[in-house]
Amino acid sequence: MDGRGPRAPRPVRPPDRNRMAEPHNPRSAIAAAAAACESRNSFWLVVYQVLVRIGWAFKTETVIMPAVLDAVVDSGTLRGLLPVLNRGGQSVPPLFMAAPLTRLSRKWPAASITTAVLAACFGILAVAWGPLAASRPERLAVLFLVLYGAFSAVNGVNQLVLSTLQGKLIAPGHRGRSLVASVTIGSVLAVVASLWLLGPWLVRPDGFPLIFAATATCFAAAAVVPAFLTEPPDDPSPPEPAVSGGWIGRVAAGCTGWRRTLDRDPAVGRLAAVAACFATVIILFPHYQAFARESLATPATSLVTWVVVQNLATGLVSLVAGPVADRRGTRIVLVGLVAVSALTPLIVTGLSLAPAAVAARWFWIVYAPLGLNPIALKILTGYALELAPGPAEHPRYVSIVGAALGAPFVLSPAVGFAVDAIGGRIVFLVGSAVIAAGAILALGLPEPRHREAVVSSPVPGLKS
């Protein structure tokens, strides 16, 4: 007693039923486990991408692959098949692999397996080139297109796996610096490899097998790297309900899931339209080196210069794009990259009006904006990862963007035929207008880090 009377009993707070009933959030647990190992995982993802980038320098899509096909069969129509195989393979298989990938507890084994298959494709081509080049060029052309298509299909699944791994292991605000590290280091080493090995090999009679072997070696080395990742396991997904109709039923169910995602989130539909417009960049670029070779009589050594310029541009642009994406978001970077990419067909058209000697001397300028392509594709994927409401939706969102990139490529053979029939100028001007339209559409995209939660939770019963 202290003279103030007996103390009133302290009121007992009723239990917070909502708090008591709050379930364990596996997404938060996985994110916390990934954050604890983010530095280690970021390092190994950079190592992986650097090795792949060096290998890619030996098979640059804009320069080397069209030149390889032209060395066997010089045809604009066949050249137009390269983008179809490239983007078609990279776009369609991921649509059907998104759901199986979601159900994998750990994704890194899929990254290793797909990378090893990529190495095998070029290993086969390196072995087969010599015996078929002189005696059976038509069979070599068929083999090249088949392996190129297989490579593209597996690469599409590989990119889906890597994007899902990145979304799981690296926080959105740290992906830009990972981009800077991998692209900058990879570009410098790719330039060194191009000057040291690619240039001399391009003028040798047996140069192409050496180029293919170098690509296979780099991919084989990269296939080992995912085993060093520390990836927390996902909670096992509930078993899928049985789908009637077999394979056709599964395709129909997958299409229904994609349609529901597009209905639920209008932003992913606009992003798909931007990706479809940007695909024009990839449809057109096989014809640039053919134009330079046929109209400007550029030597084979010019291919090395173009590869070097493109890799240097990629590295320099990443120094800006990565930090801006981390600090201000991916939307502004995406708009800028797509807009600048619209300049490439205009530059080619302008050079076609100059004297041949002048145009040949300055044609390397064309490959500077083409260096933005790898960055733009990564930013498209990064934007899709941020747009998705959660990790379970990452494969679906990335696969929708991949499908949008691939859909326009049904027109690629017609574009190649048009280049042969009416010349490149009109085709290039129309292509520039389509790419610019994509930049305008991108202006209407929201910034995922700033927009309010307008996307509802996943539809019950809808599997990723």
Kinemage of the C-alpha trace (Angstrom):
@kinemage 1
@onewidth
@group {chain A} dominant
@subgroup {mainchain}
@vectorlist {calphas} color= white
{ca met a 1} P 0.000 0.000 0.000
{ca asp a 2} L 1.396 3.451 -0.927
{ca gly a 3} L -1.543 5.632 0.116
{ca arg a 4} L -3.062 5.710 -3.358
{ca gly a 5} L -5.396 2.809 -2.813
{ca pro a 6} L -5.246 -0.652 -4.351
{ca arg a 7} L -4.073 -0.860 -7.929
{ca ala a 8} L -6.641 -1.717 -10.512
{ca pro a 9} L -5.937 -5.021 -12.188
{ca arg a 10} L -4.214 -4.630 -15.568
{ca pro a 11} L -6.692 -5.370 -18.337
{ca val a 12} L -6.045 -8.576 -20.131
{ca arg a 13} L -5.879 -8.054 -23.914
{ca pro a 14} L -7.913 -10.550 -25.860
{ca pro a 15} L -5.863 -12.758 -28.122
{ca asp a 16} L -5.431 -11.502 -31.663
{ca arg a 17} L -7.118 -14.251 -33.546
{ca asn a 18} L -5.870 -12.979 -36.865
{ca arg a 19} L -2.311 -12.978 -35.618
{ca met a 20} L -2.644 -16.397 -34.075
{ca ala a 21} L -4.092 -17.797 -37.249
{ca glu a 22} L -1.507 -16.188 -39.506
{ca pro a 23} L 0.113 -19.043 -41.410
{ca his a 24} L 3.772 -19.384 -42.099
{ca asn a 25} L 4.588 -17.536 -45.297
{ca pro a 26} L 6.836 -19.812 -47.381
{ca arg a 27} L 7.523 -17.015 -49.855
{ca ser a 28} L 9.036 -14.860 -47.089
{ca ala a 29} L 11.092 -17.791 -45.820
{ca ile a 30} L 12.451 -18.520 -49.295
{ca ala a 31} L 13.210 -14.825 -49.859
{ca ala a 32} L 15.037 -14.618 -46.531
{ca ala a 33} L 17.084 -17.718 -47.324
{ca ala a 34} L 17.939 -16.343 -50.778
{ca ala a 35} L 18.909 -12.942 -49.315
{ca ala a 36} L 21.373 -14.617 -46.952
{ca cys a 37} L 23.209 -16.142 -49.927
{ca glu a 38} L 22.641 -13.356 -52.459
{ca ser a 39} L 26.284 -12.265 -52.739
{ca arg a 40} L 27.486 -15.801 -53.392
{ca asn a 41} L 24.715 -16.521 -55.878
{ca ser a 42} L 25.203 -13.207 -57.647
{ca phe a 43} L 28.900 -14.035 -58.102
{ca trp a 44} L 28.221 -17.444 -59.647
{ca leu a 45} L 25.447 -16.106 -61.888
{ca val a 46} L 27.893 -13.496 -63.157
{ca val a 47} L 30.499 -16.208 -63.819
{ca tyr a 48} L 27.910 -18.220 -65.718
{ca gln a 49} L 26.823 -15.279 -67.863
{ca val a 50} L 30.411 -14.228 -68.596
{ca leu a 51} L 31.252 -17.702 -69.922
{ca val a 52} L 28.101 -17.754 -72.037
{ca arg a 53} L 28.818 -14.270 -73.360
{ca ile a 54} L 32.307 -15.290 -74.496
{ca gly a 55} L 30.856 -18.325 -76.244
{ca trp a 56} L 28.161 -16.165 -77.787
{ca ala a 57} L 30.770 -13.879 -79.348
{ca phe a 58} L 31.812 -16.802 -81.569
{ca lys a 59} L 28.214 -17.273 -82.735
{ca thr a 60} L 26.969 -13.676 -82.772
{ca glu a 61} L 23.436 -13.767 -84.180
{ca thr a 62} L 23.784 -10.474 -86.021
{ca val a 63} L 27.062 -11.328 -87.771
{ca ile a 64} L 28.447 -14.855 -87.567
{ca met a 65} L 25.348 -17.049 -87.925
{ca pro a 66} L 24.090 -15.352 -91.127
{ca ala a 67} L 27.630 -15.492 -92.536
{ca val a 68} L 27.820 -19.221 -91.756
{ca leu a 69} L 24.608 -19.923 -93.680
{ca asp a 70} L 25.675 -17.686 -96.563
{ca ala a 71} L 28.924 -19.650 -96.789
{ca val a 72} L 26.832 -22.750 -97.558
{ca val a 73} L 23.766 -21.372 -99.412
{ca asp a 74} L 23.513 -17.661 -100.230
{ca ser a 75} L 19.757 -17.016 -100.129
{ca gly a 76} L 17.755 -14.197 -98.573
{ca thr a 77} L 14.783 -16.503 -98.071
{ca leu a 78} L 16.855 -19.111 -96.194
{ca arg a 79} L 18.541 -16.311 -94.276
{ca gly a 80} L 15.046 -15.215 -93.286
{ca leu a 81} L 14.556 -18.621 -91.648
{ca leu a 82} L 17.231 -17.868 -89.056
{ca pro a 83} L 15.098 -15.419 -87.047
{ca val a 84} L 12.130 -17.808 -87.293
{ca leu a 85} L 14.169 -20.666 -85.829
{ca asn a 86} L 15.836 -18.353 -83.334
{ca arg a 87} L 12.837 -16.638 -81.784
{ca gly a 88} L 10.342 -19.397 -82.546
{ca gly a 89} L 12.514 -21.863 -80.679
{ca gln a 90} L 13.119 -19.446 -77.835
{ca ser a 91} L 9.431 -18.526 -77.522
{ca val a 92} L 7.259 -21.621 -78.003
{ca pro a 93} L 8.966 -24.297 -75.824
{ca pro a 94} L 9.068 -22.036 -72.730
{ca leu a 95} L 5.289 -21.686 -72.918
{ca phe a 96} L 4.912 -25.407 -72.281
{ca met a 97} L 7.824 -25.664 -69.823
{ca ala a 98} L 6.645 -22.868 -67.505
{ca ala a 99} L 4.336 -25.121 -65.458
{ca pro a 100} L 6.814 -28.051 -65.067
{ca leu a 101} L 9.541 -25.570 -64.091
{ca thr a 102} L 7.328 -24.061 -61.391
{ca arg a 103} L 6.901 -27.481 -59.821
{ca leu a 104} L 10.653 -28.083 -59.535
{ca ser a 105} L 11.858 -27.593 -55.967
{ca arg a 106} L 15.285 -26.451 -57.230
{ca lys a 107} L 15.915 -24.982 -60.663
{ca trp a 108} L 19.708 -25.087 -60.950
{ca pro a 109} L 19.904 -28.682 -62.323
{ca ala a 110} L 17.691 -27.606 -65.236
{ca ala a 111} L 20.109 -24.737 -65.931
{ca ser a 112} L 23.066 -27.143 -66.046
{ca ile a 113} L 21.304 -29.679 -68.274
{ca thr a 114} L 20.046 -27.143 -70.812
{ca thr a 115} L 23.453 -25.458 -71.016
{ca ala a 116} L 25.134 -28.809 -71.641
{ca val a 117} L 22.701 -29.478 -74.506
{ca leu a 118} L 23.571 -26.078 -75.996
{ca ala a 119} L 27.227 -27.095 -75.965
{ca ala a 120} L 26.380 -30.419 -77.627
{ca cys a 121} L 24.597 -28.692 -80.535
{ca phe a 122} L 27.717 -26.773 -81.518
{ca gly a 123} L 29.958 -29.724 -80.775
{ca ile a 124} L 28.057 -31.785 -83.346
{ca leu a 125} L 28.293 -28.960 -85.868
{ca ala a 126} L 32.052 -28.637 -85.320
{ca val a 127} L 32.552 -32.335 -86.041
{ca ala a 128} L 30.200 -32.526 -89.043
{ca trp a 129} L 31.264 -29.360 -90.845
{ca gly a 130} L 34.502 -30.634 -92.367
{ca pro a 131} L 33.198 -33.847 -93.986
{ca leu a 132} L 30.044 -32.190 -95.394
{ca ala a 133} L 31.240 -28.720 -96.431
{ca ala a 134} L 32.952 -29.805 -99.636
{ca ser a 135} L 30.973 -32.875 -100.690
{ca arg a 136} L 27.415 -32.332 -99.390
{ca pro a 137} L 26.748 -28.605 -98.899
{ca glu a 138} L 22.964 -29.086 -99.166
{ca arg a 139} L 23.036 -31.638 -96.332
{ca leu a 140} L 25.256 -29.320 -94.332
{ca ala a 141} L 22.745 -26.497 -94.779
{ca val a 142} L 19.928 -28.751 -93.546
{ca leu a 143} L 22.013 -29.958 -90.592
{ca phe a 144} L 22.950 -26.400 -89.692
{ca leu a 145} L 19.315 -25.245 -89.713
{ca val a 146} L 18.174 -28.284 -87.692
{ca leu a 147} L 20.871 -27.812 -85.057
{ca tyr a 148} L 20.277 -24.075 -85.011
{ca gly a 149} L 16.574 -24.685 -84.406
{ca ala a 150} L 17.312 -27.233 -81.666
{ca phe a 151} L 19.800 -24.857 -80.057
{ca ser a 152} L 17.239 -22.045 -80.085
{ca ala a 153} L 14.520 -24.232 -78.544
{ca val a 154} L 16.775 -25.401 -75.714
{ca asn a 155} L 18.113 -21.875 -75.273
{ca gly a 156} L 14.558 -20.628 -74.790
{ca val a 157} L 14.029 -23.081 -71.929
{ca asn a 158} L 17.476 -22.229 -70.569
{ca gln a 159} L 16.633 -18.501 -70.512
{ca leu a 160} L 13.356 -19.257 -68.752
{ca val a 161} L 15.215 -21.262 -66.105
{ca leu a 162} L 17.850 -18.558 -65.605
{ca ser a 163} L 15.221 -15.819 -65.378
{ca thr a 164} L 13.347 -17.816 -62.742
{ca leu a 165} L 16.583 -18.392 -60.828
{ca gln a 166} L 17.404 -14.695 -60.968
{ca gly a 167} L 13.925 -13.767 -59.773
{ca lys a 168} L 14.272 -16.217 -56.895
{ca leu a 169} L 17.864 -15.501 -55.833
{ca ile a 170} L 18.485 -11.812 -56.597
{ca ala a 171} L 16.401 -8.930 -55.220
{ca pro a 172} L 14.893 -6.562 -57.838
{ca gly a 173} L 17.000 -3.600 -56.706
{ca his a 174} L 20.220 -5.580 -57.119
{ca arg a 175} L 19.674 -7.073 -60.579
{ca gly a 176} L 21.048 -4.017 -62.349
{ca arg a 177} L 24.461 -4.294 -60.749
{ca ser a 178} L 24.520 -7.994 -61.602
{ca leu a 179} L 23.751 -7.004 -65.202
{ca val a 180} L 26.584 -4.470 -65.200
{ca ala a 181} L 29.112 -6.957 -63.846
{ca ser a 182} L 28.219 -9.828 -66.179
{ca val a 183} L 27.841 -7.766 -69.348
{ca thr a 184} L 30.849 -5.519 -68.791
{ca ile a 185} L 33.270 -8.314 -67.930
{ca gly a 186} L 31.767 -10.602 -70.565
{ca ser a 187} L 31.954 -7.932 -73.264
{ca val a 188} L 35.607 -7.133 -72.571
{ca leu a 189} L 36.582 -10.805 -72.655
{ca ala a 190} L 34.435 -11.353 -75.758
{ca val a 191} L 36.279 -8.526 -77.529
{ca val a 192} L 39.635 -10.044 -76.542
{ca ala a 193} L 38.539 -13.470 -77.792
{ca ser a 194} L 37.249 -11.968 -81.039
{ca leu a 195} L 40.487 -10.137 -81.790
{ca trp a 196} L 42.712 -13.005 -80.675
{ca leu a 197} L 40.882 -15.991 -82.179
{ca leu a 198} L 37.787 -15.092 -84.216
{ca gly a 199} L 39.573 -12.797 -86.663
{ca pro a 200} L 42.260 -15.308 -87.713
{ca trp a 201} L 39.763 -18.175 -87.837
{ca leu a 202} L 37.384 -16.367 -90.191
{ca val a 203} L 40.030 -16.249 -92.950
{ca arg a 204} L 41.051 -19.912 -92.555
{ca pro a 205} L 39.459 -22.641 -94.708
{ca asp a 206} L 38.792 -24.673 -91.566
{ca gly a 207} L 37.792 -21.660 -89.511
{ca phe a 208} L 34.122 -22.437 -88.927
{ca pro a 209} L 34.729 -25.765 -87.110
{ca leu a 210} L 37.150 -23.965 -84.795
{ca ile a 211} L 34.552 -21.284 -84.117
{ca phe a 212} L 31.896 -23.882 -83.322
{ca ala a 213} L 34.293 -25.785 -81.051
{ca ala a 214} L 35.082 -22.605 -79.112
{ca thr a 215} L 31.372 -21.945 -78.594
{ca ala a 216} L 30.801 -25.521 -77.411
{ca thr a 217} L 33.733 -25.291 -74.979
{ca cys a 218} L 32.474 -22.081 -73.364
{ca phe a 219} L 28.952 -23.458 -72.973
{ca ala a 220} L 30.288 -26.721 -71.534
{ca ala a 221} L 32.260 -24.773 -68.927
{ca ala a 222} L 29.181 -22.695 -68.091
{ca ala a 223} L 27.120 -25.867 -67.581
{ca val a 224} L 29.187 -26.680 -64.476
{ca val a 225} L 28.614 -23.325 -62.765
{ca pro a 226} L 24.957 -23.664 -61.590
{ca ala a 227} L 26.029 -26.494 -59.262
{ca phe a 228} L 27.789 -23.850 -57.127
{ca leu a 229} L 24.584 -21.872 -56.519
{ca thr a 230} L 23.010 -22.011 -53.070
{ca glu a 231} L 19.339 -22.301 -53.935
{ca pro a 232} L 16.748 -22.731 -51.177
{ca pro a 233} L 14.132 -25.314 -52.111
{ca asp a 234} L 10.636 -24.181 -52.992
{ca asp a 235} L 7.734 -25.626 -51.076
{ca pro a 236} L 6.324 -28.537 -53.050
{ca ser a 237} L 3.390 -27.547 -55.220
{ca pro a 238} L 0.083 -29.337 -54.689
{ca pro a 239} L -0.559 -32.068 -57.227
{ca glu a 240} L -2.107 -30.885 -60.467
{ca pro a 241} L -5.690 -31.874 -61.155
{ca ala a 242} L -6.034 -34.373 -63.957
{ca val a 243} L -6.443 -32.762 -67.371
{ca ser a 244} L -8.568 -34.614 -69.878
{ca gly a 245} L -7.623 -34.772 -73.524
{ca gly a 246} L -3.980 -35.748 -73.100
{ca trp a 247} L -1.390 -33.484 -74.715
{ca ile a 248} L -4.034 -31.366 -76.462
{ca gly a 249} L -5.849 -30.903 -73.157
{ca arg a 250} L -2.676 -29.706 -71.469
{ca val a 251} L -2.039 -27.218 -74.269
{ca ala a 252} L -5.613 -25.934 -73.956
{ca ala a 253} L -5.262 -25.648 -70.173
{ca gly a 254} L -2.000 -23.748 -70.609
{ca cys a 255} L -3.602 -21.345 -73.084
{ca thr a 256} L -6.432 -20.769 -70.619
{ca gly a 257} L -3.903 -19.912 -67.932
{ca trp a 258} L -2.121 -17.416 -70.182
{ca arg a 259} L -5.445 -15.807 -71.149
{ca arg a 260} L -6.426 -15.425 -67.498
{ca thr a 261} L -3.088 -13.837 -66.708
{ca leu a 262} L -3.539 -11.338 -69.541
{ca asp a 263} L -7.088 -10.567 -68.371
{ca arg a 264} L -5.972 -10.163 -64.764
{ca asp a 265} L -3.021 -7.877 -65.527
{ca pro a 266} L -3.426 -5.505 -68.518
{ca ala a 267} L 0.193 -4.354 -68.109
{ca val a 268} L 1.554 -7.728 -69.231
{ca gly a 269} L -0.525 -7.447 -72.416
{ca arg a 270} L 1.007 -4.053 -73.191
{ca leu a 271} L 4.458 -5.436 -72.410
{ca ala a 272} L 3.783 -8.273 -74.854
{ca ala a 273} L 2.916 -5.711 -77.540
{ca val a 274} L 6.181 -3.860 -76.853
{ca ala a 275} L 8.089 -7.136 -77.145
{ca ala a 276} L 6.354 -7.950 -80.452
{ca cys a 277} L 7.381 -4.586 -81.902
{ca phe a 278} L 10.932 -4.996 -80.633
{ca ala a 279} L 11.128 -8.381 -82.377
{ca thr a 280} L 11.487 -6.417 -85.629
{ca val a 281} L 15.064 -5.608 -84.575
{ca ile a 282} L 15.914 -9.303 -84.607
{ca ile a 283} L 14.014 -10.027 -87.822
{ca leu a 284} L 16.024 -7.414 -89.724
{ca phe a 285} L 19.572 -7.870 -88.461
{ca pro a 286} L 20.556 -10.983 -90.506
{ca his a 287} L 20.143 -8.887 -93.653
{ca tyr a 288} L 22.565 -6.137 -92.637
{ca gln a 289} L 25.748 -8.153 -93.124
{ca ala a 290} L 24.390 -9.538 -96.410
{ca phe a 291} L 23.691 -5.998 -97.625
{ca ala a 292} L 27.223 -4.918 -96.718
{ca arg a 293} L 28.790 -7.955 -98.408
{ca glu a 294} L 26.720 -7.791 -101.588
{ca ser a 295} L 26.318 -4.020 -102.081
{ca leu a 296} L 29.474 -2.663 -100.433
{ca ala a 297} L 31.905 -5.567 -101.021
{ca thr a 298} L 33.078 -5.550 -97.406
{ca pro a 299} L 35.814 -8.150 -96.663
{ca ala a 300} L 35.446 -11.058 -94.248
{ca thr a 301} L 37.659 -9.270 -91.723
{ca ser a 302} L 34.889 -6.683 -91.313
{ca leu a 303} L 32.884 -9.295 -89.431
{ca val a 304} L 35.369 -9.142 -86.562
{ca thr a 305} L 35.130 -5.349 -86.415
{ca trp a 306} L 31.346 -5.556 -86.218
{ca val a 307} L 31.466 -8.180 -83.459
{ca val a 308} L 33.901 -6.028 -81.475
{ca val a 309} L 31.808 -2.863 -81.904
{ca gln a 310} L 28.644 -4.670 -80.869
{ca asn a 311} L 30.238 -6.149 -77.735
{ca leu a 312} L 31.805 -2.832 -76.748
{ca ala a 313} L 28.446 -1.097 -77.159
{ca thr a 314} L 26.762 -3.768 -75.042
{ca gly a 315} L 29.301 -3.314 -72.260
{ca leu a 316} L 29.132 0.490 -72.305
{ca val a 317} L 25.336 0.590 -72.341
{ca ser a 318} L 25.149 -1.826 -69.413
{ca leu a 319} L 27.158 0.658 -67.316
{ca val a 320} L 24.250 3.083 -67.650
{ca ala a 321} L 21.261 0.771 -67.976
{ca gly a 322} L 22.042 -1.340 -64.900
{ca pro a 323} L 22.366 1.478 -62.323
{ca val a 324} L 19.387 3.368 -63.761
{ca ala a 325} L 17.254 0.215 -63.609
{ca asp a 326} L 18.240 -0.287 -59.950
{ca arg a 327} L 17.599 3.305 -58.909
{ca arg a 328} L 14.713 4.441 -61.097
{ca gly a 329} L 13.144 1.202 -62.257
{ca thr a 330} L 13.156 -0.877 -65.426
{ca arg a 331} L 10.428 1.004 -67.321
{ca ile a 332} L 12.486 4.100 -68.199
{ca val a 333} L 15.403 1.920 -69.325
{ca leu a 334} L 13.098 -0.207 -71.488
{ca val a 335} L 11.633 2.868 -73.208
{ca gly a 336} L 15.083 4.267 -73.984
{ca leu a 337} L 16.527 1.017 -75.312
{ca val a 338} L 13.595 0.315 -77.635
{ca ala a 339} L 13.622 3.909 -78.924
{ca val a 340} L 17.355 3.862 -79.712
{ca ser a 341} L 17.000 0.460 -81.397
{ca ala a 342} L 14.690 2.079 -83.966
{ca leu a 343} L 17.735 3.988 -85.275
{ca thr a 344} L 19.533 0.925 -86.659
{ca pro a 345} L 17.407 0.437 -89.831
{ca leu a 346} L 17.595 4.202 -90.451
{ca ile a 347} L 21.397 4.120 -90.263
{ca val a 348} L 21.549 1.240 -92.758
{ca thr a 349} L 19.187 3.113 -95.100
{ca gly a 350} L 21.271 6.265 -94.839
{ca leu a 351} L 24.493 4.387 -95.606
{ca ser a 352} L 22.836 2.796 -98.654
{ca leu a 353} L 22.530 6.295 -100.137
{ca ala a 354} L 26.226 7.088 -99.663
{ca pro a 355} L 29.040 6.067 -102.048
{ca ala a 356} L 29.935 2.402 -101.587
{ca ala a 357} L 33.480 3.098 -100.375
{ca val a 358} L 32.254 5.565 -97.755
{ca ala a 359} L 29.423 3.300 -96.631
{ca ala a 360} L 31.759 0.305 -96.293
{ca arg a 361} L 34.192 2.342 -94.192
{ca trp a 362} L 31.464 3.496 -91.795
{ca phe a 363} L 29.235 0.420 -91.740
{ca trp a 364} L 30.505 -0.517 -88.278
{ca ile a 365} L 28.248 2.241 -86.909
{ca val a 366} L 25.264 -0.028 -87.622
{ca tyr a 367} L 26.437 -2.488 -84.977
{ca ala a 368} L 26.684 0.076 -82.178
{ca pro a 369} L 22.887 0.304 -81.595
{ca leu a 370} L 22.635 -3.438 -82.250
{ca gly a 371} L 24.719 -3.828 -79.101
{ca leu a 372} L 21.626 -2.738 -77.184
{ca asn a 373} L 19.747 -5.922 -78.151
{ca pro a 374} L 21.069 -8.191 -75.353
{ca ile a 375} L 20.446 -5.482 -72.758
{ca ala a 376} L 16.933 -4.805 -74.056
{ca leu a 377} L 16.044 -8.510 -73.936
{ca lys a 378} L 17.310 -8.742 -70.345
{ca ile a 379} L 15.360 -5.633 -69.365
{ca leu a 380} L 12.200 -7.054 -70.954
{ca thr a 381} L 12.660 -10.183 -68.857
{ca gly a 382} L 13.493 -8.182 -65.726
{ca tyr a 383} L 10.394 -6.061 -66.174
{ca ala a 384} L 8.249 -9.194 -66.533
{ca leu a 385} L 9.753 -10.599 -63.302
{ca glu a 386} L 8.886 -7.420 -61.413
{ca leu a 387} L 5.428 -7.255 -62.936
{ca ala a 388} L 4.552 -10.770 -61.735
{ca pro a 389} L 2.662 -10.826 -58.404
{ca gly a 390} L 4.969 -13.492 -56.965
{ca pro a 391} L 7.659 -16.087 -57.732
{ca ala a 392} L 5.058 -18.697 -58.652
{ca glu a 393} L 4.022 -16.477 -61.564
{ca his a 394} L 7.564 -15.718 -62.797
{ca pro a 395} L 7.708 -18.533 -65.398
{ca arg a 396} L 4.276 -17.629 -66.779
{ca tyr a 397} L 5.020 -13.908 -67.151
{ca val a 398} L 8.438 -14.534 -68.724
{ca ser a 399} L 6.991 -17.117 -71.117
{ca ile a 400} L 4.241 -14.705 -72.241
{ca val a 401} L 6.858 -12.094 -73.127
{ca gly a 402} L 8.906 -14.760 -74.907
{ca ala a 403} L 5.877 -15.804 -76.943
{ca ala a 404} L 5.245 -12.186 -77.926
{ca leu a 405} L 8.852 -11.884 -79.074
{ca gly a 406} L 8.479 -15.025 -81.181
{ca ala a 407} L 5.060 -14.464 -82.765
{ca pro a 408} L 6.164 -11.879 -85.385
{ca phe a 409} L 8.825 -14.225 -86.718
{ca val a 410} L 6.320 -16.045 -88.892
{ca leu a 411} L 6.810 -13.015 -91.150
{ca ser a 412} L 10.594 -13.345 -91.259
{ca pro a 413} L 10.786 -15.436 -94.484
{ca ala a 414} L 8.480 -12.907 -96.147
{ca val a 415} L 10.798 -10.115 -94.989
{ca gly a 416} L 13.759 -11.979 -96.494
{ca phe a 417} L 11.844 -12.437 -99.742
{ca ala a 418} L 10.965 -8.719 -99.768
{ca val a 419} L 14.618 -7.772 -99.278
{ca asp a 420} L 15.510 -9.924 -102.316
{ca ala a 421} L 12.585 -8.636 -104.401
{ca ile a 422} L 12.375 -4.884 -103.701
{ca gly a 423} L 15.619 -4.149 -101.891
{ca gly a 424} L 16.238 -3.352 -98.250
{ca arg a 425} L 15.468 0.361 -98.028
{ca ile a 426} L 11.681 0.169 -97.857
{ca val a 427} L 11.810 -2.871 -95.599
{ca phe a 428} L 14.232 -1.161 -93.229
{ca leu a 429} L 12.141 2.029 -93.056
{ca val a 430} L 8.966 0.101 -92.246
{ca gly a 431} L 10.864 -1.872 -89.622
{ca ser a 432} L 12.114 1.313 -87.984
{ca ala a 433} L 8.554 2.618 -87.729
{ca val a 434} L 7.370 -0.613 -86.051
{ca ile a 435} L 10.186 -0.503 -83.481
{ca ala a 436} L 9.416 3.163 -82.732
{ca ala a 437} L 5.782 2.191 -82.161
{ca gly a 438} L 7.021 -0.236 -79.507
{ca ala a 439} L 8.822 2.601 -77.710
{ca ile a 440} L 5.602 4.652 -77.738
{ca leu a 441} L 3.664 1.719 -76.276
{ca ala a 442} L 6.316 1.295 -73.583
{ca leu a 443} L 5.647 4.864 -72.399
{ca gly a 444} L 2.248 3.662 -71.161
{ca leu a 445} L 3.676 0.862 -68.998
{ca pro a 446} L 3.561 1.252 -65.206
{ca glu a 447} L 6.686 1.112 -63.086
{ca pro a 448} L 6.244 -2.139 -61.106
{ca arg a 449} L 8.055 -0.804 -58.029
{ca his a 450} L 5.807 2.241 -57.806
{ca arg a 451} L 2.398 1.082 -58.937
{ca glu a 452} L -0.251 0.139 -56.416
{ca ala a 453} L -1.286 -3.470 -56.060
{ca val a 454} L -3.805 -3.485 -58.887
{ca val a 455} L -3.207 -7.113 -59.781
{ca ser a 456} L -5.327 -9.518 -57.823
{ca ser a 457} L -3.906 -12.615 -56.239
{ca pro a 458} L -3.623 -15.646 -58.489
{ca val a 459} L -6.919 -17.124 -59.460
{ca pro a 460} L -7.765 -20.088 -57.227
{ca gly a 461} L -7.082 -23.329 -58.972
{ca leu a 462} L -4.921 -21.666 -61.649
{ca lys a 463} L -1.605 -23.434 -61.818
{ca ser a 464} L 1.583 -21.791 -62.939
